[in-house]
Amino acid sequence: MAAVVRLGRGFLANKYISSVFKQSVINPVNIRQRICFHTSQLLNVLGQEIKMPSLSPTMTSGTIVKWLKKEGDTIAPGDVLCEIQTDKAVMAFETEEEGVLAKIMVPSGEGEVQVGTLIALMVAEGEDWKTVEVPAGGSSQEAANTPTAPPSAAPSGGSVPGTSVMMPALSPTMSEGEIVSWLKKEGDKLAPGDVLCEIQTDKAVMSMEVDDEGVLAKILVPAQTKAQVGQLIALVVAEGEDWTDVQIPATAPAAKPPSASPSPSPSTPPPQATSSAPAPAVAHQLHGLFGPAVRALLEQYHLTGKEIDPTGRNSRILKADVLKYISDKSLQPKPPVQVPLPGSAPTTQTTSAAPVAAPRKRTGYTDVEISSMRLTIARRLTQSKSEIPHAYSTLQAEIDSLLTLRKQLKNVGVNVSVNDFVVKAVARSLKQCPFVNKLYVNDQIPAHPGIDISVAVATPNGLITPILKSADLKSVDQISEEIRELAGRAREGKLQLHEFQGGSFTISNLGMFGITEFSAIINPPQIAILAVGGGQPYVKVNGSAATVMSATLSYDARALSEGDVAAFMEVLQGYLENPASLLASDNAQQVVKTKVAAEAYV
């Protein structure tokens, strides 16, 4: 039997050697490339691309003067990755994400590199950076030899040459962006530090500031339109020049409306011209990015937002601004406008009264394009659900004592929510059960250095998880104040990358929306997420009433066992049912007893 096993092993070894030798004979360059770039057919790590950023509105290319990090170095948000010579000066390129610099694709001093060109690869901390997979055609030599765009044949328009404003790379992973709104219009003067427009990246809505003074002469990419990094989006001229006579390069993108009206079907006759008023559907189209409350008021009163003077930060319209405008103008709510779907006949208002026709059957549909942020969320959640073996555990905690304590605090001027108590209880539980406060990275389970809790917040563009750093060191009222501040800036799209990337544990609470119980998808590389429902009345066996709240933990079965989860959930339940212990200081906190010794799972 042993001889048969040895013979089988020898046959497989010879077959593998033969296949490798055959590949080296057929394609020796491919083998050499794998050796040079530390790649392997058996073990490779998918790297995250770092592209040449646009460090100024007029930058189209740059030269890497010096790399301040070398391959294998750990990088953190705020670290200077390299120094880049732009068209203005030598500027530092700071990274906004943490990881390990795996491969430098464009070495220093290799000449001009176009904005958006791949210059390096990074991997997550804990992954084998030496086995990073280099994209096809992504070598430094190929990047340097990439031909630049040919010069425009003949500019159109006027005689004043303009300075190009390109779509900037506002994050290392950004490849395209959508211009949410222009905060300056054609003819406006620009000064250093002015916000030119707001751009939806793959992370959040970020502001694009100008570095030079001048006059905005031409907007080439309208709002609600996507553009690739490095694409021309606007033109600027010097102050005093005739901005209306600016030259438009032949390579400039053709201006497109945000949404094109569908062409009528051949069987549908074109609408006849009448002395009708404009279609009411246009009267209340919204222009800009608004919060839910502002948007509801604008739609209710058929306002566009342009007629209202904003008082919020960065010229944002607040709910109070809309209410003041409604009060000043003595406006009354208007009935909703019926907007026909594509394929249905448009209606017109004529001066003569006409009989109302019976409503036609809806036969069309409307395509709604998914934003880049929602595409990123969908891609990551699909990856999480398909790669992580999710397991679930649900607890039910009586929260009558918590509700009573919350009411007592409110009477003395301390306004905190149930969710604030939940966050504090989770932080204390993670401190007592550190085996849950870990990550799963490259088949390893490293401990997270701090108890940083991600709190899910719903925004108009999708779900985002701002991070409450060192939650175990904060009091309940401090947690409440910081969550309100983070959630407010999250809904405005003003979070920085380090404020929502990272974290050791996530909480998603839908109890305030009437949801009693649900489960959530793990946010990798975290190993658990807690889905919290609302409190429900419950009758005990002895006939007394109680308020019971359900919480379901989704956890990575590769990193946690059922015993680990049982210990954590029992500690969490104890804190929720004894909330007074959450008000004690960390030095004098009351540790909840568990049936399973937590130390056994560390």
N, C-alpha and C positions, 0 to 999 in steps of 0.2 A: 504493500500500500504506500509506504514512504517513497519507494522508487517511482511509483506512478506520479505522486505529487511533485517530486523533483523534476521528472521528465516534463510535466505540464508547465512548471515554472520556467524551465529552460526554453521551451517552445515559445512562450509568451515574450520572454526577454529577447530572443532572437528576432521575433516578429516586430517588436517595437524598435530595435536597433536598425533593422532593415528599412522600416518606414521612415525613420529619421534620416538615414543615409540617402534614401531615394529622394526625399524632399530637398536635401542639401544639394544634390546633383541637379535637380530640376530648377530650383530657385535659390541659389546660394546667397543672393542679395537679401532675400527675405529673412534668412537665418541670421545674417550679420546684423540686420536692423534689429532683430529681437534681442540679440546679445547687447548691442549698444544702448538700447532703450530700456533694458532691464525687464522686458516683457516675457511672458511665457504662455504657451498654449494651455497649460494645465492650471497655473495660478496667475491670475491677473486681477488688478483692481481698477475699477472704472473711476477715472479721475474727473475732477471738476475743473472746467476750463476757465482760465483767467485770460482776458483779452485786453488788448491795448485800449486804455480808457481815453475819453475825450475830457481833458483836464481844463479846457477853456472852450467857450462857445464857437471860436473860430478855428479850433484845432482839427486838422484832418489827418495828420500823421505825426509821429514823434520818434525820437531816438533814445534808446535805453542807455543812459550814461553809466549807471552802476547798479548792480544788484546788491542790496544790503542783506538779503537772505540767501543762503545756499541750499542746495537740494538736501532734504532730510531735516531742515530746521522747522521747529514748531512755530506757527504764526497765530496771533490772536488779534481780535478787532482793535484797530488803531496802530498796529505795527506798520512801519514803512517797508514795503516790499522792494521797491527800487526807485531810482531817481530817473526822471524822464525829461528830456529836452523838448519842450513844446515850441510853438511859434512865438511864444512870449518870453519864457524863462525856463530854468531848470526847476521842476516841481516834484514833490514827493508823492508817490502813489501809495496810499494807505489801504490796507486790506480791511474789509468789514466783516469777515468771517474767520472762524478758527479752524485750524487743521494743520496739515504738514505740507510744505512745499516739496512736491514729488519730482517735477521735471521742469527745467528751464528750457523753453523751446527757442527763444531768441536771446542769445548772449549779448552782453553789453558791447556797445560800439559797433554794431553790425549794420548801421545805416538806418534810413527812414523806414518806419513800419506804419502801415495804414491803421487808422482807428478801427477797432473791431477784429484785428488779426490776433490769432491765438499766440500768446507769449509764454504761457506757463500752465502747468497742471498741479492741482493740489488734491489731497485725499484727506479723509477724516482721520483724526488722531486715533492711533491704535491700529490702523491698517498698514499693510506692508507697502511703503511708498516706493520701494525698489521694483515692485512688480506692476507699476501703474501701466495701464494700457494707453499707448500713444495712438491718437486718431490717424486714420489713413491720410497721407499727404500732409501731416502736421509737423514735419521735422523743421528745425530752425533754418536749414538751408532752403527748403521749399518756401518757408514763410518769407525769407529775405528776397527770394527770386520771384515772388508773386508779382505779376505785372500790375501796375497801378492803372486806374481808370484813364482812358484816353481823354485828352483835353476836349472841351466842348467845341463843336464845329463853329458855331456862330451864335453869340448871345442875342436874345430877342429883347425888345422893349426899348428903353431909353439909352442915354449916353453916360450916365453916372455909374461907375463901377461900384458894386456893393461888396461888403465883407460877408462871407458865408457864415451862417450859424448852423452847425450840424447837430443831429440827435446825439446827445452825450450818453456815455455808459455810466449810469448812476449807481451801478453795483457791479462787482466782478463777474457775475453770472448773467448779466443783462445782454441780450442779443437784439431785442427790439423793444420799443415802447409805444404807448398810446398817449397822444396829447389830450389830456382831459379838458383843459381850458387854457386859453391865452389870457394872461392878466395884463398884457399890453396890447394896444391896437396899432395899426399902421399909422405912422406919423407921430407916435408918442416918443418923447425923449427918454433915453436910458442912461442910468448912472451905475457905477460899480456897486454890486450888492442888490440891485433891483431884481425881483422875481419876474422872469420873462413869461414862464408858463408852468403848468403842473403836468407831470408825466407819470402815467401808470406803468411801473416797471413790473418785473416778475415777482417783486416783493411787496411793494406798497406804492401809494401816490407820493411822489417826491417833487420838490420845487427845483427848478432850473434857474440859477442866478447868473447874471451877466457880470463879466469882469472888466468891461470897457464901457466908456461913454459913447453915445451916438444917438441915432434916430432909427427906430424900427421902420424900415422902408417897405418890406414885402413879406407877408406870411405865405409860405409855399405849401405848408401842410396844415390844413384846418383842424380844428378841435374834433375830438372823437374819431381820429384817424391814426392808424399805426404807421410806424416808420422804423426802418432798420437803423442800428447804431452806425453813425457815420454818414447818414443820409442828410442831404441839405433840407432844412426845414424853414429857414427864413434868411432874409438879407438885411444888413445894417449899413447905414451910410454915416459919414461924419456930420456933426452938427453944423448947419449952415449950408449944406449941399441940398439940392432939390431931390427929396426922397421920392417924389412922384415920378421922376425920370430915371429910376434905377434900372440898370441892365439885369435881365433875368437870364442866367446861364441856360444853354440848351439842354443840359443834363438835369435841370430842375424838374421835380415831379409835377405832373399835371394836377391842378387843384380839383379835388373831387368833393362833392357834398358828403356829409357824414352818412347819409343813407339815401340810396337811389330808389325812386319810385318804380315799381314793377311795370313793365310794358303791358299794355292792354292786349288781351287775346284777340286773334283775328275775328272771332265771332262777335266781339263786343264793339259796337260802333263808338267812335270818339265822341266825347261830350260836346254838345253844341254851345257856342258862345251866347251868353245871355247877359242881361243887365242885372246880374245877381251880385250879392255881396260876397266878400271873400269867405272861403270855407271856414267854419268856426273851429275846425280841428287845429288850424294853425295858430289860433288866437291864444292858446294856453300851452304851447310847446315850451318845455323848460330848457333854460340855457344855463348850464353850470352844474356843479356838484353840490347837492344839498343833503342835509340830514333828513331822517324820516318825518319828523314833525314839520319842518319847513316845507318839504315836498308835498305833504298832505294839504297844507294850507294853500300853497300855490295852485294845486290842481283844483281845490274846492272853489277858489275864487277866480279861476281862469287867468292867472298871472304867469308871466314868463320868468320873473326874477330880475330882468334888466331895469325895470322901473323902480326898484327898491334900492335905497342907499344902505350899503352894508356897514355895520359897526364892529363886526367880529375881526378876529386876527386874520391877517393876510386877505383882507377885503372879503371875508365870508359873511353871508347873510345868516343872521340868527332868527330864531322864532320871534323874538321881541321886535325885530325890524319889520317883519311881515305884519304882525299885529298892529304896530304903529301906523303902517301904511294903510291898512284896512280901516283903522279908526279915523285917520285923517281924511280919507276919501269917502267915508261912509258907505263902504261896499257891502253888498249882500251876496251870500253864497249863490252860485249858479248851478243849474243841473249839469250832470256830466254829459260831455259831447260824445255822440256815437261816431266812432271812427270806423269806416268800412274796411274790411279786410281786402287784400289783393284779390281781384276777380269780381268784386261786387261793384255795382254801378254807383258813381258818386252822385250825391244829392246836391241840389242848388236851391237857393232861396230867391224866388222871383218876386217882382213887385205885385203881381196879381196872385190872388189866392187860388191855389190849385188843390184838387183832392189828394189826400194822402194815400200813396200807393201802399199796397200790402208789402211787408218786409220780405226781401228776397232771402232765399236760403243761403247760408254761408258755405261757400265752396272752397275758399282759399285758406292759406295759412301764412304765418309770418316767421321768417327765420331770425332768430336772435343769436347774434354772435357771442360766443363765450369769451370773457375777458382773459387776459394772460394770467391774472392772479388766480382765477377759478380753474384754469387749465393746469396751473402748477399744483394747486390743492388736489385736484382730481388725480393727477399723475402720482403724487406722493401717497395719497390714501389707497389708491389701487395697488401700489407697490407694497405698502404696509400690510394690507389685507391678504395679498397673495404670498408674501414671503414670511410673515410672522404667524406662528401658530397661536391664534387668539384663544384664551380660555377666560371664563367669567365666574364671578362670585358676587352674590348680592347680600347686603345686610339690611335690616330694618331696625331703626333706632327711634325710641320715644323721645320726642323733642319738646315736650311740654315745659320742662325746666329751662330749656334754651329760650323758648318763646317768652317765658316769664322774666328771665334775666334780661333779655333784649328790651322788654317793655320797661323794666326798672331803669335801665341805662338811658333809655329815651327820655324818661321823666326828669333825669338830671342833666339833660343836654347832650348826651353821647348817642348819636344816631348811627347804628351799625345794622347790617343786614344779616340774615341767616347765612348767606354765602360767606360773609366775613368770618363767622364762627367756624364754618366748614373748612375754610382755608387754614385757619389757625389750628384746628383739630388735626388736619392732615399733616401740617408742618410738625406738630408735636409727635404724631404717630411715626412719621418718617425718621425723626431723631431717635425715637425709641426702637424703631425697626429699620436700621440702616441698610438691610439687605434689599429693601424695596427702592432705596434711593440710589439706584445704579443705572448703568447704560449697557446696551448690548452692541458691541463694536467688533467686527471681524472675528466672530466666534470667541470673543472674550467679554467678560462682565466687569469692567472697571467701576469703582465707586466714584460717584460725583462729589467734587470737593465741597459743595455747599448745597443747602436745601433751597433750591430755586424753583418755585412753583409757577407753571404756565397756566393762565386763566383764559379760557376760551371766550372771545368777544365777537358778537355778530356785527358786521359792518355792511354797508351797501354793496361792497365789492366782494364779499365772502368772509369766511371765518378766519380770525387771526388770534394768536395766543401771546399777548404780552406777558412778560416774566416778572414775577414778584421775587426779587433777589433777597436771599437770607431771610425767608419768611419766618423761620423759627426764632429769630431775634427781634421780631416786631410784635407790638401789642395788637389787640383786635382793632382798636380805633386807628392805629397807624396803617394796618392792612387795609381798612376800609377807605381811608383817604387816598392811599397810593393806588388802589384798584380803580377808584373813580377817576383819578387823574390819567392813568394809563388807558382806561377804556375810552375816555373822552378823546384823547389824541389818536387812539386807534381808529375811531369812527371818522376822524378828520383826515386820516391817512398821514399823520405826522410822526409816526414812530420811527426811530432809528433802527438799523438792522440788529444791533446788539440788544435791543429792547424786546425783540420777539424771536430771536434765534438762540437756541440753547435750552436751558431748563432741565430739571431732573424728574419732574412729575407734572401731569396735566390734570386740571379739574374742568369739567364741563357741566354747568348747572342750567337745567331747563325747567326747574320747579316753578319759577315765577311766571312761566307761560302755561301753567296748568298740566304739565307733563308729570305723570306719577312715577314712571319707570322707563328707562331706556339703556342702551349700551352704546359705547363709543369705540372708535378705531384708534389704536395706539399710534402715537406720534414718534416714530423712530428718530434717534436711537434710544429713546426712553423705553422702559419696559412695562409701564402701566399708565392707565388713565382712569379717572373716577368720574362716572356719570351720575349726577345727583338729581333726584326728582323732588317733587313738592310734597309737603306734609299733608296727610289725609286722616280724617277722623276714623277711629278704630275702637271697637267695643271689646274689652277683655272678657275672659271667661267668667270673672267675678262680677261682671256687669258694669264696671267702671269704664269711663271713656278716656281715650288717649289719642294724641296726635303722633302718627308714625310716618317717618320719612325713609324712603328707599334709596340706596346708593349701590351701584353696580360697578365693580372693578373689572376692567378688561386688562389682562396681563399676558405677558410673553411666557408661554409654557417652557421655553428653552432656558429662561433665566430664573423663574420662580416655580416652586412646587406648591401643591395644595396646602401643605403645612405652613409654608411661608405666608401665603395669602390669608390663611385662617388666623395666624397670629396678628398680622397687620390689621385685619378687619375687626378683630375683637378689641384691639387697642383703640381703633378709631371709634367704634361703637361706644366704648366706655367714655371717651372724651365728649362725644356728642350728647350723651345722656347725663354727664356731669360737667356742664359747661363752666361752673365756677372755677374748676381747675385750670381753665384756659386763661383766666385773668391773673393767675399767680405768676410771679416772676420766674425766669428760667432757673434761677438758683434755688427757688423754693417751690418748684412746680410739683404737683401731685401726680406721681406716675401711676397710671391705671394698671391694676394687676391683671394678668392674663393667665389662662389655664396652660398655655404653651409658653415655655421660657423663650423669650425672644433671642437670648444670647445663643441658643442652640442653632440658630439659622444664620448667624453672622458669617 
